[in-house]
Amino acid sequence: MDCEICGKEIGKLRQTVVDGNTLFVCEECASFGKEKAVEKTEKTVQKPAPQRTILPPEFRKKEFDLGLEIVDDFGKQIRKAREAKGMTTKELAMKIFEKESLLHRIENQAIKPSDEMIKKLGKQLGIQLKKKIE
């Protein structure tokens, strides 16, 4: 490392305050200022983990089972409503922020949509995908 005053290449430098500036200098140039006391700090400082607030049951978000079940032909209904609006699966996927491949699988009834997906599709296409269980 080089002395910041004279430029000599020295292995061990001293941290010195010269005219209010902290510099790394050789032993000879250290006489131009006052040696700064080096504070020892730990290299790794671990922050305590944030405390999670656990809400009592009365304040937790509740999901109500209204006795509704997804319709049997949900894939056909989604495809029919999408085509009636003149949208491709790619356009619909972009509007509801989902993957096109997921919509294909839902329309082909390879998988059932989640409740969140049912809400998104229902809102975007104007259809009801759940019916009352009898």
Order of alpha helices (4+ residues) and beta strands (2+ residues): beta-beta-beta-beta-alpha-alpha-alpha-alpha-beta
